[in-house]
């Protein structure tokens, strides 16, 4: 659902950019307590994992693919929606700057849709469902899975409204088109989110929030991230994602070619020129390392002085 340059108008880009900057400013302040020295590695690993997982597009109906947005998953693992917002925003910024995934002019809109709307809808709905389920920790994967699926659809609705306000496509066409395809993508998001949380609850509870939370061993989480970014990314679906398919069907896909911001991106399309599949693996691994380093650095900068 990464909006490229050219899909939204300058006023919409500015408005969503201002909203995203404000949200990130608040998030950095409100999540400070979540960034103690024990939690910084978990923020880094979560950010790297979300980046790696987003490289893997999975097929859905009609020759369309989707990928994990990860907002709900990040918020639950970090135990804080503000930290989840920072995590997803970090991924989106690195994707746009280094990999040309999402437009520079549309970065504010992408952060707003996925790091603000997606995270907060997923987090809020998870908390509500948990209460309805009686607060049982064992029901967390189910609650988060349902919430993650819904969050994708709501983020897609926000994107459709931005496209309509921009005059890119009529609301009566783009809203049902975006909603329909992202319901299918949301199912995949829900299954991945629930599956990851079920795995962590069973095998690595130290990676989930708790009274005595502390990362116990880096090796396995790091290996998993590198395997996803370096190997599983090679088998990702090459079909267009939900937004691309809608743009093709409604006839505005060419806007991405007409408006391009000349910013050098060393690993455009998650590749390195001349290296083929190996270039994709290298680019994915580098992206994961950069995501970890940036997120870890943010945690160190904004953590409380007594942490």
Helices and strands as residue ranges (DSSP letters): H 10-30, G 32-34, H 37-54, E 58-60, E 64-66, H 71-78, H 81-99, H 107-110, I 111-118, H 119-132, G 137-139, H 140-165, H 171-203, G 205-207, H 219-230, G 232-235, H 242-250, H 255-258, G 268-270, H 277-302
